[in-house]
């Protein structure tokens, strides 16, 4: 039961605060609340990484928060497949080099399984969203442009191109759009999009006159072919520049919320002004988040091959662990590696123990936040109890004989009293995949302080169990050491579980150490003693 005088909005998460703020804002604007749309922009120019799906997961979480408040809401996933291919990612075929700066929706799929390269890459991201249960309504930029669905909004922006250029200059100092229209035509001669400049808009004919003059992209100059032509704004002959396109999308789709990364903060600021000052559409409520980094602290890059894909995560961890990782916080940069999956699977188990009251926090706000994040990670569906701790399964998988890992782990779990079911089989599969592909489990994170006297006890335990191979003998020595140093058995066992599994409890300790291997456990203890 929540204490009095603690202000908990909804389920106590940032998601609920945003949903609450959004409703208050919409009411102050006097807008229709019959359908509230959140949006996520999806890239299509490279293999999507975990960070690529963060937008959609967070947008859908806000949608769930709005529904939880009693409002009708849906998430729009908008694929920017009219974007030009600026560089070929290192892990993709070099044959794509011949299509540089052409729209990804018009580039053949080098893998031969989709209509275009854009369909292939965006399909991987949509597949990942489907795999974790995210619900969305999908829009393709190519479809929207080719059907002329935003024609009237594009027309309004181009008629007011002078004002757009001034807004861009005021916000960034960029002078380009003081001279040219905020529209990129696809050159009908060379097929490139970013080598063109748009010179004039004819409102009556609804055409843009352009010239292919060339452009510098990522420090490299791409020459234009010199062609001059006309692009129809009701066809996929071109697209608005990013610095105006977001605003057009927001108005066309009636978007009320969209998060964004700090790398496009200037574009969002410009689009906010265009939305308000030119399109007379109140811009969406925003949440700004930091970027995802690789283990070395570098920005995850599709073009440089530094990717950690959702498909990779889902091979080693449950969908809920990935959603929890993306929802846990949006402030601050996030580092991601294979070990992140293990840590989040462990955290998922801890959150479930808190949810069912097996772990007491003594802080109503923190407890509400953890329970709320867990509920959103399960998409407001039923929360399963912990059937078997992931770190236990991973430890067993790490010592299992090659080729019979699943059978080995299953038998040990049955010996410890864990009943077999589909949930446990899936956890075993995740753990075995991790050990087969990655190797040894990462060191457990120890959540307790170990005193000097407890370190002395651990040091003696090493010498006592060295050479033992029977679980009951090991169990006896643990009790003997705890009594000798006047440490309660419960406390001493908890310390050992933390060192071995990264959690406070587990199966009978002696047999567990026997199965994992005394030498392995001694190695773990020594690492703790060296700290």
N, C-alpha and C positions, 0 to 999 in steps of 0.2 A: 504494500500500500504506500502511495506517495505521501511524503510529509507535507504538512501545511506550509504555506508561505514559500514554496519552491515553484518558480514559474517555469512550467514545462509546456511548450507548445506542441500540440499533436503528439507525436511519438518521441519527441525530445531531440530530434536531429536537425542538421542544417537544412535538410530537405523540407521539413515541416515549417521552418522559419521562412524559407523562400516562398513556399506555397501560400503561407499566411500573408506575407508582404505583397505577393502578387495579387491576391484577391483584394486587399485593401487598396492597392494602386488602381486596379481595374474599376473598382467601385467609385473611386475619386474621379476617374476619367469618364464615368458614366457609360461605360461600354457594355455591350451585350455579353452576358455570362453563360449563355446556353451551351457554348462549346469553347473551351480554352485550349489553344494549341501551343505546344512546346516544339522547338525545332532543334535538329542537329544537322550540321553540314558534314557530308562525307566526302573525303578526297578519293580520287580515282586514278592518280598518276603513278602509283607504286603499290607494292605489297603492303597491306595495312598492318600496323603494329597494335599492341595493346592500347597505347594512347589514342589511336585512331578511333576506337570504339567508346572512349570515355565520354565524349560529347553525347552520344546517343543514350548511353546508360544513365547519365546524369539527367538528361532531358526526360527520359521515361520515368525516372525516380520522382521528378517533380510532378509529372502527370499522375503517378500513383498517389503522391501527397495531396494533389487537388481532388482526386477521386475520393480519397479518405475523408476529405472535408465535405463531401457531398456534391462536388461539381463534376460535370462531364468534361473530360479532357482526353486528348490524343496527342501522340508524338509524331512529328513529321521528320522523316529522314530524307534529306535532299542531297543527291549525288551530283557533284560538280564535274560531270563527265564531258563538259565542253572545254574544260581546262586544257591548255597545251602541254605537251610533254617537254619539260624544261631540261631534263637529263635522264639518262638511262641508269636505273639502279644497278649496282654492281652484281647483284644476284639474278639479274634478268638477261635474256639473250641480247648480244651486241647487235643483232639484226635490227633492233628497235632504233638504232642511231639514225637510220635513214628517214625516220618519221619525227625527228626532233622539231618541236614547236607546232606540230599538228595536234588538233584536238584528239584526246584519247578515245573519244567515241567514234572517231573515223579511222583509227589505226587498227590493222588486223591483229587478232589475238595470236601471239607467237606460239601459244600452247595448243591452239586449234580447237578449243572446247567452247568458246563463246563467240558471239557475233563481232566483238571488238575487244581491244585491249582494255578499254574502260569498263566494259561489261565484266571482264575477267576479274579485274582488281576490285571493283565495287561489289562483285558477287561474293568474293572472299569475306568482305566485311559484313555483308548482309547475312551470309551463312553463319558467321560468328554470333551476330545478334540473335539469329534464330536459335542457335545452339544453347544460349543462356536464357532464352525465354523472353527477350525484349520484344514488345509489340510496337509496331510502327506502321505508318502509311508512307510508302516510298514514292518519291518524285525524282525523275531524271531530268537534269538540266537540258540534255539533248531533246528529250521529248517535249519539255515545256517550250523551248525555243522553236522547235520544228513545227509545233502546232499553233504557234503564235499566242500562247496562253497569257503571256505578260506583255503583249504588244502595246496596249494602251498605257501601261505604266512606263515601258521603255520610251514611248513617244513623249510622255510628260517629262521624263528625265532629259532627253535629248533636246527638247524645246528649251529647257532651262539649263543647258550645258554650260553657259557662261557662269551662272550662279554656282553650279557644281564645281567648276574649275576654281572658283574663288574660295569655296569651302575647303577644297583639298589643299590649296595654297596656304590658307590661314592656319590649317591644322598641322601641315607637314613641311611647308616651304617648297613643295614640289610644283614646278612651273609647267610641266608637260601639258596638263589639262586646261591650262589657260589658252593654249594654242590649238589643242585637238579635243575632239569629243571623247567622253568617257565610254567608248565603245571600241571593241576589237573585231574587225571583220576578218573572215577566213579568206585568204587570198585565193581567188578562183584559178590562178595560174600555178602557184607553188604549193598550195594547200596549207601554208602556215598561218597561224593566227596572231602571234605577238610581234611579227615583223611589219604589221600594217599600222597606219595611223588613219583616223577617221577625220575627214576635212569638213564635211558639210552634211546637214540633215535636211531632207525635203519632206516636210510634214504631210503634204498632199499626196505624194507618191509613196511615202513611208519607206524611203530608201536612204542609205548612208553612202556618201561618196568616200572612197578610201584610196590610199596609195601604199604599196608594199615597199618600204624604205629600209628596213632592217632594224635590229634591236640588240641591245646588250643584255644577256641573261647570265647571271651568276659569273660575271667577269669575262664572259666570252661573247664576241661580236658575231651575230648572225646576219649576213647580208640579205637585203631584200631583193626581189627580182625586178622591181621597178614597175610592176603591173598596176594599172589604175582601173577601178571598177566600182560597182554598186552592190550593196548588200541590202536585202529586204529584211525589215525588223520583225516580220511575221513568219520568218523561216529560220532554220538553223544556219544562217549565213554568217553569223557572228554572235558575240555576246557582250554584255555590259562588262566594264572593268570591275574588278572586285570592290573598288572604292565607291561603287554605286549599286552593284548587283544585290548585296545583302538587303538593302533598303527595298528594292523592287520585290524580292522574295517575301520579305516580311509583310508588305502590303497585299500582295497577291494571295498569300496563304493565311493572312490574318494571324500572324505569329505574336504570341504574348510573352514568351520566355525563350531565351537562347543563351547558353554559356559560351565563353570564348577563351582561347589561350592568349597569353600575354604577347605572343609573337605577331598577332594580328590586331593588337589593341588600337593602333592608329586607324586601321581600316574600319573597325567597329565605331570609333568615335566619329569618323567622317560619315558613315552610313546612318548613324543616329541623327545627325544634323540634316542629311538629305531626306530621311524619312519624315522628320518633323517639319522642316522648312520648305521643302519642295512638294513632297507627296501628301502632306497634312495627315500623316499617320503616326500616332505615338509609337516610338520605337519600343521594342520588347524590353522587359526587365532582364538584366544581365547578371551573370556571375562570372567573374574573371578567375581563371585558374592558372597554375604554373605548368611547365612542361614536364614531360617524362624523360628521364636520363637513363643511360645504360649503366652498368656496374662501375665503369671508370669515371662516371660523372659527365659524360658527353651526351648532348642531345640525341635522342633516338632519331635516326635518319633513314628514310626510305631510299634516298638516292645513294647513300654511302654504305648500304648493306647492314647498318646497325639496327636490326629489327628483332623484336620479340613478339611474335604473332599471337593472337588469341587462340589459334589452333594449337600452338605449342603449349600454351598454358593448360588448355583443356585436356591435353594428353596426360598431364601430371597432377591436375587438381580439379576439384568440383566447380561447376559453373558459379555456385554461390560464393566460393572463395575469390573468384575473379571479380564478381560484382562488388563484394565487400571491399576489395582492394581499391576499386575505382570510386566507391562511394564514401570510404572511410573519412577522407578529407579532400578538399580541393585547393586549399591554401598551401603554398610551398611546393618545391620541386619534388618529384618522386623518382627514386632509383629502382630499377627493375632488373632482375636476373633470374636464373633458374631457382636460386635459393629463395627468392621472394614467394614462389608458389608454396614451398614447404612451410615457410613462416605464416603465410595466410591460411593454409589448411589447419595449422596448429591454432591460430587465432580464432578460426571458425569454430573449432571444438571448444575453446575457452568461452566464447560468446554464448554458445549453446548451453554450457554449464551454468553461466550466469542467468540465462533466460529461464532455466528450470530450477533455479534456486540452489544449485549445488555449490556455487561459489557466491559468497556474500561480499559486496563491495562497501556497504555502509555509507554510500553517497547516492542519494536519490537521483540527482541530475546525471551523474555518470552512468548509473545503472539504466536509467531511461534511455540515454543516448545509445548505449551498447545494445539494449533490447530493440530499440527502434532501427538501428543500422542493420541488425540481424534480420528483422522483419522485412525491411526493404531489400536486403540481399536475397531473400527468398521470395521477392516480388509480392509481399503481403499474403503469402500462402502459408500453409502449415509448416511449423518448424520441427524437423525431426530431432529426436534426442541423439546424443553421441552413442553410436552402436559400438564403436571401437576407436580409440585414439589414433589419428593418422601417424603421429610420430612413433608409436609402438609398432605399427605395421611397417613403417619405413625402416626402423631398426632391424626388424626380423628379416625384411627383404634384403637388407645389406649383407646378411650372413647366410642367406639361403644358397644351397648348391645350384650351380648354373643349370638351367633347363627345367628345373622342377621348383622354381621360386614360389609359384602360386600354391602348389600342393604343400610345400614346406610351411609357408606362412599360415595357411588354413589349419593345418594340424596343430600348430603351436597355439593358435587362437582358441581352438576347441579345448585344448589342454588347460588354458587359462580361464575357461568358462564363458567365452564369448560365443554366442550362438550364431550359426551361419545363416545369412540371408543375402538378398540382392544388394543391400546397401554395403555390407561388409565386402562382398565380392568386388564392388566398384572401387572401394578404398584400396583393396589389395592390388587391383589393376593399376591404379594411379601410382602406388608406391613401387611396384615392380618395374613399371615403365621408367620411373625416375632413376632407379638403381641401374637398370640396363643401359640407359642412355647417358646418364650424367655421372654416376659413380657413387662414392661414399656420401652418406647424408651430411648436411651441414651441421656444425656444432650446435647443440641445443642452447637456446637462450635461457639463462638462469635468472629467475625473477626474485630471488631471495638473497639476502646478505649472509655470508658464512663467516662466523667468528673465528678467532685464532685457535680457540680450543677445539672447535669443530674441524678445522683444517688439520690439526694434530691427529684427531681421531681418524680422519680420512687417510692420512699418511700411514697410520698403523694398519688400517683396514687393507691397504694395498699389500703390505707384507704378509698379512694373515691369509688373504684369499689367493695369493699368487700360487699357482700350481694346483689349486683345487678345481675339480670338474664336476662335482655333485652339488645340485641346487640346495639340498637340505644342509650340507656342510657349510655352504656359503651363507645361508640364512642364519645359522647358529653363530658364525663369526661376526655377523653384523650386530646381532643382539649383544654379544660379548663386548665388542668395542664400545657400543653406545652406553652400556652399564659402567664400563671402566672409566669413561670420561664424563659420567653423570649427565649424559644427554638423553632426553626422553626418546624411546624407540620411534615414536610417531614422528618426532622432529628429524631424527637421523635418517629414517626411511624417506621422508619427504625430500631431504637434501639429495639423497641418491637418485630418487626418481627425477628430480630436476636436472641432475647432471646427465643421466642416461637418456631421459625422454623429453626433458624440458617441460614437465608438468608435475603436479603435486602428488599424483598417485598413479597406480597401474596394477598389473597382475602381481601375484606373489613374487617377491623380489629375487629370492635365491634361484628358483627355476628360470626366471627371466634372464638373470646374469649368466646362468649355465647355457641358455640357448643363444644369447648374443655373443657370448665368449668372454671369459674372464680377462684375457689380454686386452680386448676391445674396451671393456669397462675401465680397467686400470688406466688405459691411455686417456680416456675421457676425464677421469679423476685427476690425473697428473696435469692436464691442461688447465683445470680449475685452480689447482694448487700453485701453478706458475704465475697466475694473474696477480 
